[in-house]
């Protein structure tokens, strides 16, 4: 890619950035859906200990992720 800041190179950069962001959002959505499915399966199987361990682990991950996203928005 040409390093000169022209409208064409800027447009190409924006498109690549948008595509990367879409991929990250999709992977994030799939990750959380699988985590929720795992938690739900533990509850259905009445595996309460693992259920609460997964909830605790994901609660911590969610808080870390939220703080990281807040820092990125600044």
Secondary structure as UniProt FT lines:
FT   HELIX           7..44
FT   TURN            45..46
FT   HELIX           48..73
//
